[in-house]
Amino acid sequence: MKSKMTVGKKTLFVSLLAGAGIMPLEAGAECKFESVRGGNQPFEVKPTESDTPEAKHFLKTCINPYTKLYVANPEKAKAGKKKFGFWSCTQCHGGNGGGQTGPSILDDTWQYARIVNDKGMFEIIAGGSDAGMPAWHQQVGGNPELMPTDDILQIIGWLRSGYKGNDPQKPWLD
């Protein structure tokens, strides 16, 4: 009986960590998102026909395929930087993500702890924040002129490739 209780507690603990964005969900599970706006309300981003295979992979696993690719290959990371400029992220976060009117998103001084992984960073970009960041995702913002999933993922991959913090483990590479 005791071993069943231990397994139950462990499962609950892992579920809580995954739900809080501290660790990714198991492969094959659907990625669930929560906004940092107004009390961590859930929001949905569903795969669309126009989504890339990378976007569909992320929406299923919470793992951004661009992150490791862009960290390993700075030349490929330029695609994410291009998206960063195209979507005017530079207006608040500066030309290289180091901050301007908005915070730096390249170091360890994050307003939200969930940014420690790509799912958490996606939640903030897609769903916005209480600190003045609007929801940028097409489905969340209710506007097809906003960012598709793939663009957000490429931006995150590029930001991770330019990380200037002190965490030698870089948890987003796990």
Chimera marker file (.cmm) of the C-alpha trace (Angstrom):
<marker_set name="trace">
<marker id="1" x="0.000" y="0.000" z="0.000" r="1" g="1" b="0" radius="0.5"/>
<marker id="2" x="2.826" y="2.384" z="0.849" r="1" g="1" b="0" radius="0.5"/>
<marker id="3" x="4.443" y="2.019" z="-2.584" r="1" g="1" b="0" radius="0.5"/>
<marker id="4" x="1.168" y="2.939" z="-4.302" r="1" g="1" b="0" radius="0.5"/>
<marker id="5" x="0.963" y="6.082" z="-2.191" r="1" g="1" b="0" radius="0.5"/>
<marker id="6" x="4.562" y="7.008" z="-3.061" r="1" g="1" b="0" radius="0.5"/>
<marker id="7" x="3.893" y="6.545" z="-6.772" r="1" g="1" b="0" radius="0.5"/>
<marker id="8" x="0.750" y="8.643" z="-6.441" r="1" g="1" b="0" radius="0.5"/>
<marker id="9" x="2.610" y="11.471" z="-4.710" r="1" g="1" b="0" radius="0.5"/>
<marker id="10" x="5.405" y="11.363" z="-7.267" r="1" g="1" b="0" radius="0.5"/>
<marker id="11" x="2.914" y="11.449" z="-10.136" r="1" g="1" b="0" radius="0.5"/>
<marker id="12" x="1.097" y="14.366" z="-8.525" r="1" g="1" b="0" radius="0.5"/>
<marker id="13" x="4.399" y="16.200" z="-7.958" r="1" g="1" b="0" radius="0.5"/>
<marker id="14" x="5.512" y="15.695" z="-11.579" r="1" g="1" b="0" radius="0.5"/>
<marker id="15" x="2.083" y="16.815" z="-12.807" r="1" g="1" b="0" radius="0.5"/>
<marker id="16" x="2.265" y="19.961" z="-10.694" r="1" g="1" b="0" radius="0.5"/>
<marker id="17" x="5.757" y="20.770" z="-11.983" r="1" g="1" b="0" radius="0.5"/>
<marker id="18" x="4.677" y="20.247" z="-15.591" r="1" g="1" b="0" radius="0.5"/>
<marker id="19" x="1.566" y="22.358" z="-15.084" r="1" g="1" b="0" radius="0.5"/>
<marker id="20" x="3.613" y="25.153" z="-13.553" r="1" g="1" b="0" radius="0.5"/>
<marker id="21" x="5.943" y="25.109" z="-16.554" r="1" g="1" b="0" radius="0.5"/>
<marker id="22" x="8.893" y="23.895" z="-14.442" r="1" g="1" b="0" radius="0.5"/>
<marker id="23" x="9.382" y="20.708" z="-16.462" r="1" g="1" b="0" radius="0.5"/>
<marker id="24" x="8.103" y="19.514" z="-19.851" r="1" g="1" b="0" radius="0.5"/>
<marker id="25" x="5.253" y="17.098" z="-20.183" r="1" g="1" b="0" radius="0.5"/>
<marker id="26" x="5.917" y="13.550" z="-21.300" r="1" g="1" b="0" radius="0.5"/>
<marker id="27" x="6.237" y="13.035" z="-25.032" r="1" g="1" b="0" radius="0.5"/>
<marker id="28" x="2.888" y="12.277" z="-26.591" r="1" g="1" b="0" radius="0.5"/>
<marker id="29" x="0.929" y="14.445" z="-24.167" r="1" g="1" b="0" radius="0.5"/>
<marker id="30" x="-0.728" y="17.611" z="-25.370" r="1" g="1" b="0" radius="0.5"/>
<marker id="31" x="1.006" y="20.777" z="-24.230" r="1" g="1" b="0" radius="0.5"/>
<marker id="32" x="-1.210" y="22.836" z="-21.898" r="1" g="1" b="0" radius="0.5"/>
<marker id="33" x="-0.701" y="26.573" z="-21.505" r="1" g="1" b="0" radius="0.5"/>
<marker id="34" x="-1.458" y="29.084" z="-18.754" r="1" g="1" b="0" radius="0.5"/>
<marker id="35" x="-1.413" y="32.848" z="-19.025" r="1" g="1" b="0" radius="0.5"/>
<marker id="36" x="0.445" y="34.905" z="-16.441" r="1" g="1" b="0" radius="0.5"/>
<marker id="37" x="-2.363" y="37.437" z="-16.804" r="1" g="1" b="0" radius="0.5"/>
<marker id="38" x="-5.013" y="37.519" z="-14.140" r="1" g="1" b="0" radius="0.5"/>
<marker id="39" x="-4.310" y="34.366" z="-12.164" r="1" g="1" b="0" radius="0.5"/>
<marker id="40" x="-2.766" y="31.797" z="-14.508" r="1" g="1" b="0" radius="0.5"/>
<marker id="41" x="-5.864" y="31.143" z="-16.590" r="1" g="1" b="0" radius="0.5"/>
<marker id="42" x="-5.457" y="28.337" z="-19.137" r="1" g="1" b="0" radius="0.5"/>
<marker id="43" x="-5.464" y="29.162" z="-22.823" r="1" g="1" b="0" radius="0.5"/>
<marker id="44" x="-5.412" y="26.974" z="-25.905" r="1" g="1" b="0" radius="0.5"/>
<marker id="45" x="-3.234" y="26.992" z="-28.964" r="1" g="1" b="0" radius="0.5"/>
<marker id="46" x="-4.294" y="24.262" z="-31.346" r="1" g="1" b="0" radius="0.5"/>
<marker id="47" x="-2.340" y="22.974" z="-34.333" r="1" g="1" b="0" radius="0.5"/>
<marker id="48" x="-3.487" y="24.391" z="-37.660" r="1" g="1" b="0" radius="0.5"/>
<marker id="49" x="-3.051" y="23.173" z="-41.226" r="1" g="1" b="0" radius="0.5"/>
<marker id="50" x="-0.515" y="25.916" z="-41.879" r="1" g="1" b="0" radius="0.5"/>
<marker id="51" x="1.651" y="25.027" z="-38.852" r="1" g="1" b="0" radius="0.5"/>
<marker id="52" x="5.143" y="23.742" z="-39.558" r="1" g="1" b="0" radius="0.5"/>
<marker id="53" x="6.179" y="20.280" z="-38.329" r="1" g="1" b="0" radius="0.5"/>
<marker id="54" x="8.257" y="22.078" z="-35.659" r="1" g="1" b="0" radius="0.5"/>
<marker id="55" x="5.200" y="23.970" z="-34.380" r="1" g="1" b="0" radius="0.5"/>
<marker id="56" x="3.100" y="20.797" z="-34.309" r="1" g="1" b="0" radius="0.5"/>
<marker id="57" x="5.882" y="19.015" z="-32.399" r="1" g="1" b="0" radius="0.5"/>
<marker id="58" x="5.992" y="21.795" z="-29.800" r="1" g="1" b="0" radius="0.5"/>
<marker id="59" x="2.219" y="21.864" z="-29.353" r="1" g="1" b="0" radius="0.5"/>
<marker id="60" x="2.320" y="18.138" z="-28.634" r="1" g="1" b="0" radius="0.5"/>
<marker id="61" x="5.458" y="17.935" z="-26.458" r="1" g="1" b="0" radius="0.5"/>
<marker id="62" x="6.222" y="21.457" z="-25.117" r="1" g="1" b="0" radius="0.5"/>
<marker id="63" x="9.735" y="21.047" z="-26.572" r="1" g="1" b="0" radius="0.5"/>
<marker id="64" x="10.930" y="23.738" z="-28.985" r="1" g="1" b="0" radius="0.5"/>
<marker id="65" x="12.972" y="22.057" z="-31.747" r="1" g="1" b="0" radius="0.5"/>
<marker id="66" x="14.568" y="25.369" z="-32.734" r="1" g="1" b="0" radius="0.5"/>
<marker id="67" x="16.293" y="25.962" z="-29.397" r="1" g="1" b="0" radius="0.5"/>
<marker id="68" x="19.002" y="23.288" z="-29.617" r="1" g="1" b="0" radius="0.5"/>
<marker id="69" x="19.363" y="23.869" z="-33.360" r="1" g="1" b="0" radius="0.5"/>
<marker id="70" x="19.877" y="27.628" z="-32.973" r="1" g="1" b="0" radius="0.5"/>
<marker id="71" x="22.182" y="27.332" z="-29.947" r="1" g="1" b="0" radius="0.5"/>
<marker id="72" x="24.368" y="24.893" z="-31.923" r="1" g="1" b="0" radius="0.5"/>
<marker id="73" x="24.258" y="26.891" z="-35.164" r="1" g="1" b="0" radius="0.5"/>
<marker id="74" x="24.332" y="30.711" z="-34.875" r="1" g="1" b="0" radius="0.5"/>
<marker id="75" x="23.901" y="31.030" z="-38.637" r="1" g="1" b="0" radius="0.5"/>
<marker id="76" x="20.508" y="29.298" z="-38.467" r="1" g="1" b="0" radius="0.5"/>
<marker id="77" x="19.573" y="31.394" z="-35.406" r="1" g="1" b="0" radius="0.5"/>
<marker id="78" x="19.496" y="34.468" z="-37.652" r="1" g="1" b="0" radius="0.5"/>
<marker id="79" x="16.054" y="33.332" z="-38.840" r="1" g="1" b="0" radius="0.5"/>
<marker id="80" x="14.752" y="33.869" z="-35.297" r="1" g="1" b="0" radius="0.5"/>
<marker id="81" x="16.390" y="37.282" z="-35.054" r="1" g="1" b="0" radius="0.5"/>
<marker id="82" x="14.691" y="38.259" z="-38.304" r="1" g="1" b="0" radius="0.5"/>
<marker id="83" x="11.305" y="37.323" z="-36.817" r="1" g="1" b="0" radius="0.5"/>
<marker id="84" x="12.181" y="39.285" z="-33.647" r="1" g="1" b="0" radius="0.5"/>
<marker id="85" x="12.647" y="42.405" z="-35.783" r="1" g="1" b="0" radius="0.5"/>
<marker id="86" x="9.704" y="41.736" z="-38.102" r="1" g="1" b="0" radius="0.5"/>
<marker id="87" x="7.253" y="41.498" z="-35.185" r="1" g="1" b="0" radius="0.5"/>
<marker id="88" x="8.668" y="44.688" z="-33.598" r="1" g="1" b="0" radius="0.5"/>
<marker id="89" x="9.877" y="42.931" z="-30.436" r="1" g="1" b="0" radius="0.5"/>
<marker id="90" x="12.770" y="45.371" z="-30.757" r="1" g="1" b="0" radius="0.5"/>
<marker id="91" x="10.518" y="48.285" z="-29.776" r="1" g="1" b="0" radius="0.5"/>
<marker id="92" x="10.378" y="47.099" z="-26.165" r="1" g="1" b="0" radius="0.5"/>
<marker id="93" x="13.203" y="44.590" z="-25.808" r="1" g="1" b="0" radius="0.5"/>
<marker id="94" x="15.880" y="46.328" z="-27.894" r="1" g="1" b="0" radius="0.5"/>
<marker id="95" x="17.551" y="45.232" z="-31.111" r="1" g="1" b="0" radius="0.5"/>
<marker id="96" x="19.281" y="42.238" z="-29.554" r="1" g="1" b="0" radius="0.5"/>
<marker id="97" x="16.825" y="41.396" z="-26.743" r="1" g="1" b="0" radius="0.5"/>
<marker id="98" x="18.882" y="43.201" z="-24.100" r="1" g="1" b="0" radius="0.5"/>
<marker id="99" x="16.040" y="45.473" z="-23.030" r="1" g="1" b="0" radius="0.5"/>
<marker id="100" x="14.781" y="48.951" z="-23.774" r="1" g="1" b="0" radius="0.5"/>
<marker id="101" x="11.378" y="50.006" z="-22.391" r="1" g="1" b="0" radius="0.5"/>
<marker id="102" x="10.762" y="46.302" z="-21.745" r="1" g="1" b="0" radius="0.5"/>
<marker id="103" x="13.121" y="43.997" z="-19.835" r="1" g="1" b="0" radius="0.5"/>
<marker id="104" x="16.140" y="42.130" z="-21.142" r="1" g="1" b="0" radius="0.5"/>
<marker id="105" x="15.192" y="38.620" z="-22.132" r="1" g="1" b="0" radius="0.5"/>
<marker id="106" x="18.740" y="37.346" z="-22.482" r="1" g="1" b="0" radius="0.5"/>
<marker id="107" x="19.875" y="37.194" z="-18.861" r="1" g="1" b="0" radius="0.5"/>
<marker id="108" x="18.757" y="35.637" z="-15.567" r="1" g="1" b="0" radius="0.5"/>
<marker id="109" x="16.716" y="38.619" z="-14.363" r="1" g="1" b="0" radius="0.5"/>
<marker id="110" x="13.281" y="37.452" z="-15.441" r="1" g="1" b="0" radius="0.5"/>
<marker id="111" x="9.994" y="38.838" z="-14.197" r="1" g="1" b="0" radius="0.5"/>
<marker id="112" x="8.443" y="35.376" z="-14.389" r="1" g="1" b="0" radius="0.5"/>
<marker id="113" x="10.241" y="32.216" z="-13.233" r="1" g="1" b="0" radius="0.5"/>
<marker id="114" x="8.492" y="30.154" z="-15.915" r="1" g="1" b="0" radius="0.5"/>
<marker id="115" x="10.805" y="31.664" z="-18.537" r="1" g="1" b="0" radius="0.5"/>
<marker id="116" x="13.390" y="29.117" z="-17.374" r="1" g="1" b="0" radius="0.5"/>
<marker id="117" x="11.948" y="26.799" z="-20.049" r="1" g="1" b="0" radius="0.5"/>
<marker id="118" x="10.668" y="27.341" z="-23.580" r="1" g="1" b="0" radius="0.5"/>
<marker id="119" x="7.077" y="26.468" z="-22.690" r="1" g="1" b="0" radius="0.5"/>
<marker id="120" x="7.058" y="29.265" z="-20.113" r="1" g="1" b="0" radius="0.5"/>
<marker id="121" x="8.577" y="31.775" z="-22.516" r="1" g="1" b="0" radius="0.5"/>
<marker id="122" x="6.009" y="30.725" z="-25.140" r="1" g="1" b="0" radius="0.5"/>
<marker id="123" x="3.200" y="31.310" z="-22.620" r="1" g="1" b="0" radius="0.5"/>
<marker id="124" x="4.381" y="34.870" z="-22.006" r="1" g="1" b="0" radius="0.5"/>
<marker id="125" x="4.845" y="35.764" z="-25.670" r="1" g="1" b="0" radius="0.5"/>
<marker id="126" x="1.654" y="34.032" z="-26.813" r="1" g="1" b="0" radius="0.5"/>
<marker id="127" x="-0.561" y="35.053" z="-23.890" r="1" g="1" b="0" radius="0.5"/>
<marker id="128" x="0.968" y="38.351" z="-22.799" r="1" g="1" b="0" radius="0.5"/>
<marker id="129" x="1.648" y="39.538" z="-19.264" r="1" g="1" b="0" radius="0.5"/>
<marker id="130" x="0.295" y="41.903" z="-16.636" r="1" g="1" b="0" radius="0.5"/>
<marker id="131" x="3.413" y="44.020" z="-17.143" r="1" g="1" b="0" radius="0.5"/>
<marker id="132" x="2.188" y="45.517" z="-20.427" r="1" g="1" b="0" radius="0.5"/>
<marker id="133" x="3.053" y="42.760" z="-22.904" r="1" g="1" b="0" radius="0.5"/>
<marker id="134" x="0.083" y="42.046" z="-25.182" r="1" g="1" b="0" radius="0.5"/>
<marker id="135" x="-0.899" y="38.563" z="-26.331" r="1" g="1" b="0" radius="0.5"/>
<marker id="136" x="1.023" y="38.039" z="-29.573" r="1" g="1" b="0" radius="0.5"/>
<marker id="137" x="-0.301" y="34.671" z="-30.753" r="1" g="1" b="0" radius="0.5"/>
<marker id="138" x="-2.952" y="34.622" z="-33.503" r="1" g="1" b="0" radius="0.5"/>
<marker id="139" x="-5.266" y="32.277" z="-31.612" r="1" g="1" b="0" radius="0.5"/>
<marker id="140" x="-4.834" y="33.863" z="-28.181" r="1" g="1" b="0" radius="0.5"/>
<marker id="141" x="-5.083" y="37.451" z="-29.386" r="1" g="1" b="0" radius="0.5"/>
<marker id="142" x="-7.992" y="36.567" z="-31.674" r="1" g="1" b="0" radius="0.5"/>
<marker id="143" x="-6.339" y="38.186" z="-34.679" r="1" g="1" b="0" radius="0.5"/>
<marker id="144" x="-4.952" y="36.273" z="-37.694" r="1" g="1" b="0" radius="0.5"/>
<marker id="145" x="-2.506" y="39.141" z="-38.287" r="1" g="1" b="0" radius="0.5"/>
<marker id="146" x="-0.614" y="38.259" z="-35.086" r="1" g="1" b="0" radius="0.5"/>
<marker id="147" x="2.201" y="35.688" z="-34.770" r="1" g="1" b="0" radius="0.5"/>
<marker id="148" x="1.817" y="32.045" z="-35.704" r="1" g="1" b="0" radius="0.5"/>
<marker id="149" x="3.270" y="29.411" z="-33.374" r="1" g="1" b="0" radius="0.5"/>
<marker id="150" x="6.352" y="28.829" z="-35.542" r="1" g="1" b="0" radius="0.5"/>
<marker id="151" x="7.443" y="32.478" z="-35.455" r="1" g="1" b="0" radius="0.5"/>
<marker id="152" x="7.247" y="32.541" z="-31.649" r="1" g="1" b="0" radius="0.5"/>
<marker id="153" x="9.310" y="29.340" z="-31.461" r="1" g="1" b="0" radius="0.5"/>
<marker id="154" x="11.988" y="30.721" z="-33.793" r="1" g="1" b="0" radius="0.5"/>
<marker id="155" x="12.212" y="33.895" z="-31.705" r="1" g="1" b="0" radius="0.5"/>
<marker id="156" x="12.595" y="31.830" z="-28.525" r="1" g="1" b="0" radius="0.5"/>
<marker id="157" x="15.312" y="29.709" z="-30.164" r="1" g="1" b="0" radius="0.5"/>
<marker id="158" x="17.208" y="32.832" z="-31.194" r="1" g="1" b="0" radius="0.5"/>
<marker id="159" x="16.879" y="34.366" z="-27.709" r="1" g="1" b="0" radius="0.5"/>
<marker id="160" x="18.234" y="31.177" z="-26.140" r="1" g="1" b="0" radius="0.5"/>
<marker id="161" x="21.185" y="31.225" z="-28.541" r="1" g="1" b="0" radius="0.5"/>
<marker id="162" x="22.140" y="34.682" z="-27.244" r="1" g="1" b="0" radius="0.5"/>
<marker id="163" x="21.729" y="33.910" z="-23.527" r="1" g="1" b="0" radius="0.5"/>
<marker id="164" x="24.027" y="36.072" z="-21.377" r="1" g="1" b="0" radius="0.5"/>
<marker id="165" x="23.093" y="34.831" z="-17.907" r="1" g="1" b="0" radius="0.5"/>
<marker id="166" x="25.034" y="32.858" z="-15.348" r="1" g="1" b="0" radius="0.5"/>
<marker id="167" x="23.190" y="29.527" z="-15.331" r="1" g="1" b="0" radius="0.5"/>
<marker id="168" x="25.702" y="27.004" z="-16.730" r="1" g="1" b="0" radius="0.5"/>
<marker id="169" x="22.992" y="24.320" z="-16.939" r="1" g="1" b="0" radius="0.5"/>
<marker id="170" x="20.699" y="26.241" z="-19.301" r="1" g="1" b="0" radius="0.5"/>
<marker id="171" x="17.574" y="24.184" z="-18.484" r="1" g="1" b="0" radius="0.5"/>
<marker id="172" x="15.968" y="24.912" z="-21.859" r="1" g="1" b="0" radius="0.5"/>
<marker id="173" x="18.582" y="22.632" z="-23.449" r="1" g="1" b="0" radius="0.5"/>
<marker id="174" x="17.463" y="19.561" z="-21.454" r="1" g="1" b="0" radius="0.5"/>
<link id1="1" id2="2" r="1" g="1" b="0" radius="0.2"/>
<link id1="2" id2="3" r="1" g="1" b="0" radius="0.2"/>
<link id1="3" id2="4" r="1" g="1" b="0" radius="0.2"/>
<link id1="4" id2="5" r="1" g="1" b="0" radius="0.2"/>
<link id1="5" id2="6" r="1" g="1" b="0" radius="0.2"/>
<link id1="6" id2="7" r="1" g="1" b="0" radius="0.2"/>
<link id1="7" id2="8" r="1" g="1" b="0" radius="0.2"/>
<link id1="8" id2="9" r="1" g="1" b="0" radius="0.2"/>
<link id1="9" id2="10" r="1" g="1" b="0" radius="0.2"/>
<link id1="10" id2="11" r="1" g="1" b="0" radius="0.2"/>
<link id1="11" id2="12" r="1" g="1" b="0" radius="0.2"/>
<link id1="12" id2="13" r="1" g="1" b="0" radius="0.2"/>
<link id1="13" id2="14" r="1" g="1" b="0" radius="0.2"/>
<link id1="14" id2="15" r="1" g="1" b="0" radius="0.2"/>
<link id1="15" id2="16" r="1" g="1" b="0" radius="0.2"/>
<link id1="16" id2="17" r="1" g="1" b="0" radius="0.2"/>
<link id1="17" id2="18" r="1" g="1" b="0" radius="0.2"/>
<link id1="18" id2="19" r="1" g="1" b="0" radius="0.2"/>
<link id1="19" id2="20" r="1" g="1" b="0" radius="0.2"/>
<link id1="20" id2="21" r="1" g="1" b="0" radius="0.2"/>
<link id1="21" id2="22" r="1" g="1" b="0" radius="0.2"/>
<link id1="22" id2="23" r="1" g="1" b="0" radius="0.2"/>
<link id1="23" id2="24" r="1" g="1" b="0" radius="0.2"/>
<link id1="24" id2="25" r="1" g="1" b="0" radius="0.2"/>
<link id1="25" id2="26" r="1" g="1" b="0" radius="0.2"/>
<link id1="26" id2="27" r="1" g="1" b="0" radius="0.2"/>
<link id1="27" id2="28" r="1" g="1" b="0" radius="0.2"/>
<link id1="28" id2="29" r="1" g="1" b="0" radius="0.2"/>
<link id1="29" id2="30" r="1" g="1" b="0" radius="0.2"/>
<link id1="30" id2="31" r="1" g="1" b="0" radius="0.2"/>
<link id1="31" id2="32" r="1" g="1" b="0" radius="0.2"/>
<link id1="32" id2="33" r="1" g="1" b="0" radius="0.2"/>
<link id1="33" id2="34" r="1" g="1" b="0" radius="0.2"/>
<link id1="34" id2="35" r="1" g="1" b="0" radius="0.2"/>
<link id1="35" id2="36" r="1" g="1" b="0" radius="0.2"/>
<link id1="36" id2="37" r="1" g="1" b="0" radius="0.2"/>
<link id1="37" id2="38" r="1" g="1" b="0" radius="0.2"/>
<link id1="38" id2="39" r="1" g="1" b="0" radius="0.2"/>
<link id1="39" id2="40" r="1" g="1" b="0" radius="0.2"/>
<link id1="40" id2="41" r="1" g="1" b="0" radius="0.2"/>
<link id1="41" id2="42" r="1" g="1" b="0" radius="0.2"/>
<link id1="42" id2="43" r="1" g="1" b="0" radius="0.2"/>
<link id1="43" id2="44" r="1" g="1" b="0" radius="0.2"/>
<link id1="44" id2="45" r="1" g="1" b="0" radius="0.2"/>
<link id1="45" id2="46" r="1" g="1" b="0" radius="0.2"/>
<link id1="46" id2="47" r="1" g="1" b="0" radius="0.2"/>
<link id1="47" id2="48" r="1" g="1" b="0" radius="0.2"/>
<link id1="48" id2="49" r="1" g="1" b="0" radius="0.2"/>
<link id1="49" id2="50" r="1" g="1" b="0" radius="0.2"/>
<link id1="50" id2="51" r="1" g="1" b="0" radius="0.2"/>
<link id1="51" id2="52" r="1" g="1" b="0" radius="0.2"/>
<link id1="52" id2="53" r="1" g="1" b="0" radius="0.2"/>
<link id1="53" id2="54" r="1" g="1" b="0" radius="0.2"/>
<link id1="54" id2="55" r="1" g="1" b="0" radius="0.2"/>
<link id1="55" id2="56" r="1" g="1" b="0" radius="0.2"/>
<link id1="56" id2="57" r="1" g="1" b="0" radius="0.2"/>
<link id1="57" id2="58" r="1" g="1" b="0" radius="0.2"/>
<link id1="58" id2="59" r="1" g="1" b="0" radius="0.2"/>
<link id1="59" id2="60" r="1" g="1" b="0" radius="0.2"/>
<link id1="60" id2="61" r="1" g="1" b="0" radius="0.2"/>
<link id1="61" id2="62" r="1" g="1" b="0" radius="0.2"/>
<link id1="62" id2="63" r="1" g="1" b="0" radius="0.2"/>
<link id1="63" id2="64" r="1" g="1" b="0" radius="0.2"/>
<link id1="64" id2="65" r="1" g="1" b="0" radius="0.2"/>
<link id1="65" id2="66" r="1" g="1" b="0" radius="0.2"/>
<link id1="66" id2="67" r="1" g="1" b="0" radius="0.2"/>
<link id1="67" id2="68" r="1" g="1" b="0" radius="0.2"/>
<link id1="68" id2="69" r="1" g="1" b="0" radius="0.2"/>
<link id1="69" id2="70" r="1" g="1" b="0" radius="0.2"/>
<link id1="70" id2="71" r="1" g="1" b="0" radius="0.2"/>
<link id1="71" id2="72" r="1" g="1" b="0" radius="0.2"/>
<link id1="72" id2="73" r="1" g="1" b="0" radius="0.2"/>
<link id1="73" id2="74" r="1" g="1" b="0" radius="0.2"/>
<link id1="74" id2="75" r="1" g="1" b="0" radius="0.2"/>
<link id1="75" id2="76" r="1" g="1" b="0" radius="0.2"/>
<link id1="76" id2="77" r="1" g="1" b="0" radius="0.2"/>
<link id1="77" id2="78" r="1" g="1" b="0" radius="0.2"/>
<link id1="78" id2="79" r="1" g="1" b="0" radius="0.2"/>
<link id1="79" id2="80" r="1" g="1" b="0" radius="0.2"/>
<link id1="80" id2="81" r="1" g="1" b="0" radius="0.2"/>
<link id1="81" id2="82" r="1" g="1" b="0" radius="0.2"/>
<link id1="82" id2="83" r="1" g="1" b="0" radius="0.2"/>
<link id1="83" id2="84" r="1" g="1" b="0" radius="0.2"/>
<link id1="84" id2="85" r="1" g="1" b="0" radius="0.2"/>
<link id1="85" id2="86" r="1" g="1" b="0" radius="0.2"/>
<link id1="86" id2="87" r="1" g="1" b="0" radius="0.2"/>
<link id1="87" id2="88" r="1" g="1" b="0" radius="0.2"/>
<link id1="88" id2="89" r="1" g="1" b="0" radius="0.2"/>
<link id1="89" id2="90" r="1" g="1" b="0" radius="0.2"/>
<link id1="90" id2="91" r="1" g="1" b="0" radius="0.2"/>
<link id1="91" id2="92" r="1" g="1" b="0" radius="0.2"/>
<link id1="92" id2="93" r="1" g="1" b="0" radius="0.2"/>
<link id1="93" id2="94" r="1" g="1" b="0" radius="0.2"/>
<link id1="94" id2="95" r="1" g="1" b="0" radius="0.2"/>
<link id1="95" id2="96" r="1" g="1" b="0" radius="0.2"/>
<link id1="96" id2="97" r="1" g="1" b="0" radius="0.2"/>
<link id1="97" id2="98" r="1" g="1" b="0" radius="0.2"/>
<link id1="98" id2="99" r="1" g="1" b="0" radius="0.2"/>
<link id1="99" id2="100" r="1" g="1" b="0" radius="0.2"/>
<link id1="100" id2="101" r="1" g="1" b="0" radius="0.2"/>
<link id1="101" id2="102" r="1" g="1" b="0" radius="0.2"/>
<link id1="102" id2="103" r="1" g="1" b="0" radius="0.2"/>
<link id1="103" id2="104" r="1" g="1" b="0" radius="0.2"/>
<link id1="104" id2="105" r="1" g="1" b="0" radius="0.2"/>
<link id1="105" id2="106" r="1" g="1" b="0" radius="0.2"/>
<link id1="106" id2="107" r="1" g="1" b="0" radius="0.2"/>
<link id1="107" id2="108" r="1" g="1" b="0" radius="0.2"/>
<link id1="108" id2="109" r="1" g="1" b="0" radius="0.2"/>
<link id1="109" id2="110" r="1" g="1" b="0" radius="0.2"/>
<link id1="110" id2="111" r="1" g="1" b="0" radius="0.2"/>
<link id1="111" id2="112" r="1" g="1" b="0" radius="0.2"/>
<link id1="112" id2="113" r="1" g="1" b="0" radius="0.2"/>
<link id1="113" id2="114" r="1" g="1" b="0" radius="0.2"/>
<link id1="114" id2="115" r="1" g="1" b="0" radius="0.2"/>
<link id1="115" id2="116" r="1" g="1" b="0" radius="0.2"/>
<link id1="116" id2="117" r="1" g="1" b="0" radius="0.2"/>
<link id1="117" id2="118" r="1" g="1" b="0" radius="0.2"/>
<link id1="118" id2="119" r="1" g="1" b="0" radius="0.2"/>
<link id1="119" id2="120" r="1" g="1" b="0" radius="0.2"/>
<link id1="120" id2="121" r="1" g="1" b="0" radius="0.2"/>
<link id1="121" id2="122" r="1" g="1" b="0" radius="0.2"/>
<link id1="122" id2="123" r="1" g="1" b="0" radius="0.2"/>
<link id1="123" id2="124" r="1" g="1" b="0" radius="0.2"/>
<link id1="124" id2="125" r="1" g="1" b="0" radius="0.2"/>
<link id1="125" id2="126" r="1" g="1" b="0" radius="0.2"/>
<link id1="126" id2="127" r="1" g="1" b="0" radius="0.2"/>
<link id1="127" id2="128" r="1" g="1" b="0" radius="0.2"/>
<link id1="128" id2="129" r="1" g="1" b="0" radius="0.2"/>
<link id1="129" id2="130" r="1" g="1" b="0" radius="0.2"/>
<link id1="130" id2="131" r="1" g="1" b="0" radius="0.2"/>
<link id1="131" id2="132" r="1" g="1" b="0" radius="0.2"/>
<link id1="132" id2="133" r="1" g="1" b="0" radius="0.2"/>
<link id1="133" id2="134" r="1" g="1" b="0" radius="0.2"/>
<link id1="134" id2="135" r="1" g="1" b="0" radius="0.2"/>
<link id1="135" id2="136" r="1" g="1" b="0" radius="0.2"/>
<link id1="136" id2="137" r="1" g="1" b="0" radius="0.2"/>
<link id1="137" id2="138" r="1" g="1" b="0" radius="0.2"/>
<link id1="138" id2="139" r="1" g="1" b="0" radius="0.2"/>
<link id1="139" id2="140" r="1" g="1" b="0" radius="0.2"/>
<link id1="140" id2="141" r="1" g="1" b="0" radius="0.2"/>
<link id1="141" id2="142" r="1" g="1" b="0" radius="0.2"/>
<link id1="142" id2="143" r="1" g="1" b="0" radius="0.2"/>
<link id1="143" id2="144" r="1" g="1" b="0" radius="0.2"/>
<link id1="144" id2="145" r="1" g="1" b="0" radius="0.2"/>
<link id1="145" id2="146" r="1" g="1" b="0" radius="0.2"/>
<link id1="146" id2="147" r="1" g="1" b="0" radius="0.2"/>
<link id1="147" id2="148" r="1" g="1" b="0" radius="0.2"/>
<link id1="148" id2="149" r="1" g="1" b="0" radius="0.2"/>
<link id1="149" id2="150" r="1" g="1" b="0" radius="0.2"/>
<link id1="150" id2="151" r="1" g="1" b="0" radius="0.2"/>
<link id1="151" id2="152" r="1" g="1" b="0" radius="0.2"/>
<link id1="152" id2="153" r="1" g="1" b="0" radius="0.2"/>
<link id1="153" id2="154" r="1" g="1" b="0" radius="0.2"/>
<link id1="154" id2="155" r="1" g="1" b="0" radius="0.2"/>
<link id1="155" id2="156" r="1" g="1" b="0" radius="0.2"/>
<link id1="156" id2="157" r="1" g="1" b="0" radius="0.2"/>
<link id1="157" id2="158" r="1" g="1" b="0" radius="0.2"/>
<link id1="158" id2="159" r="1" g="1" b="0" radius="0.2"/>
<link id1="159" id2="160" r="1" g="1" b="0" radius="0.2"/>
<link id1="160" id2="161" r="1" g="1" b="0" radius="0.2"/>
<link id1="161" id2="162" r="1" g="1" b="0" radius="0.2"/>
<link id1="162" id2="163" r="1" g="1" b="0" radius="0.2"/>
<link id1="163" id2="164" r="1" g="1" b="0" radius="0.2"/>
<link id1="164" id2="165" r="1" g="1" b="0" radius="0.2"/>
<link id1="165" id2="166" r="1" g="1" b="0" radius="0.2"/>
<link id1="166" id2="167" r="1" g="1" b="0" radius="0.2"/>
<link id1="167" id2="168" r="1" g="1" b="0" radius="0.2"/>
<link id1="168" id2="169" r="1" g="1" b="0" radius="0.2"/>
<link id1="169" id2="170" r="1" g="1" b="0" radius="0.2"/>
<link id1="170" id2="171" r="1" g="1" b="0" radius="0.2"/>
<link id1="171" id2="172" r="1" g="1" b="0" radius="0.2"/>
<link id1="172" id2="173" r="1" g="1" b="0" radius="0.2"/>
<link id1="173" id2="174" r="1" g="1" b="0" radius="0.2"/>
</marker_set>
